[in-house]
């Protein structure tokens, strides 16, 4: 892979070069990635795609840091892109548990699913920016591991929170 392609991928196909809020735009592309992965028919395929994209992201971020000669520059947004499906995992798991049958939770978008997507996006941005423990300290990991792990952890927080909210909603008798 050429240096240009590596940097282009790390910068989310150029979104990282936007002058304002590149992480937010990377997260929006992450929603697109999540929607694409939601068309996979099994949880195993979904998790495999998320895992492969995470480890590929670590490698790309490591290479991009070396090329750009910077540690975790704000222009690298592949970490946000890859982490959004992780943030959506709570929703996918709830859908499967409630009888959805496969991970294609987004095939029939409605207002409710649109609100969940917006909530997942907003919560992810909150946890990515606020960096609660251990999200913030994970950035100190070496190279691409630090770049990717903080977003992985932010995504896990969102997945746990969204699953818990769905569970509480169901237990309340309303849903």
N, C-alpha and C positions, 0 to 999 in steps of 0.2 A: 504494500500500500504506500502510495507516495505521501510525502509530507503535506502537500496541499490537500489531499483527500482526507488525511487524518485530522487536520485542523478544521476543514469544512464540516466533517462529521461531529467533532467535538463542539463546534460552535452551532450545532443544530441547524445545519444547512444555511448558515449565515445569520440566523436569528440573534446569535450572541454579539453580533456587530451593531445591533440597534442601539441608538444612543441612550434610550430610556428603557428601563425595566426588562433587560434581556432574560432574566430568570423567569419573569412572568410569561413572556412570550414562549420561552422554552417549555414552561408548564402547560401552556395552551396546546403546544404540539404534543406534549405528553398525553393530554386528553385524547387527541387523535390516535396516538399509539395504543392507549387503553381501549378505545372503541374498536380499533382493528384487531387487537388480541381477543376482545370479547366475542369475536366471531369464531374462535376456535371452539370445537365441540366438547372438549373435556378439560377438567381441571389439570390433569397431567400435562397436556399440551400447553395450557396457559402458563403453568408454573415453569415448564421447560423453557418457553420463550422468554419469560421474565428473567430466569436465571442466566440464560445465554446472553441476553442483552445486558444484564448487569456486569458479567465478567468481561464481555467485549467492551463495555463502557469503561471499566477499570483500565484495560489495556490502552484504549484510545485516549483517555485522560492522561495517563502516564506519558504516552508519546507526545501528546499536545503540550503538556507542561515542559517537557524537554525541548521541544521545537520553539515554543514561545518564551522559554527561559523565565517562567513565572510559576509560582506555587498557587494553585487554585484561583486563576484569574476569573473575574466576573463574566468574561465573555464565553467561558465554557458552560454550555447549557445541556449537554447530553445527559448529565446527571438528573436534571429535572425531568427530561423526556422519559428516561428509563424508570424513574421512581413513581410516576403517576399510576401505572398499572398496579404497583405494589400498594399504593394508597387506595385503589379501587378494589383491592382483594377482599376487604371486609364485606363489601356490597355483593361481590360475586359469591362468597361463601354463604352469606345469608340467603341469597337466591337459590343456591343449590340445596341448602338445608330445608328451605320451605317448599321443596318439591319442583324446583325449576328443571331438574333433569340434566342440564348441561350448562356450560359457562356462557351461553349466548344470551346473557341477561339484557344486552342492549339491542337486540334485533327488533324489538318492538318498542321503540322510544315513545314515551308519553310525557306529560307534564311532570309526573312523579320522578321518572328517571332523569329528566332534564334537571330537576331540582337537586337530585342526588349528585349528578355530575358537577353542578355548580358548587355544591357543598364540599365535595371531595377536593375540587380545585382550590377553593378558598381556604379550607383547613390545611391543605398541603402547603400553600403559600405561607400561612400563619406559622406552621411548625418549622418550615424551612428558614424563615426569617428570624423567628424568636429563638430558635435553637435551644430548646430545653435539654436538660441532661438526658442522655449522653450525646445528643445530636451535635452540640457545639464542640465537645472535646474530640469527637470522632474525626473532625477535620484535621487533626494533628497527625493522623495516620500517614504513612508514606505515600507520596505521589497520588496516583489514580485512586488508591484505596481511600484516602482522605476526602477526595473530591466526591466520590460516589457514595461512601458510607453514610455521610450526614443526611443525604437525600433518601437513602434506603431507610434509615431510622425514622426520618420525618414521615415517610410513606407508611411505615409500620404503625406509628402513632395514629395516623389517620384511619388506617384499616381497623385497628382495635376500637377506636372511637366510633366509627361509622357502624361497625358490627354491634357494639354495645347500644347505640341509639336505636338501631333496628330492633334489637332484642327487647329493650325497655318499652318501645312502642308496641310491640306484639304482646308483651306481658301486661300492658295497661288495659288490654281488651279493646282498644280502639282499632288496632290493625292486626 
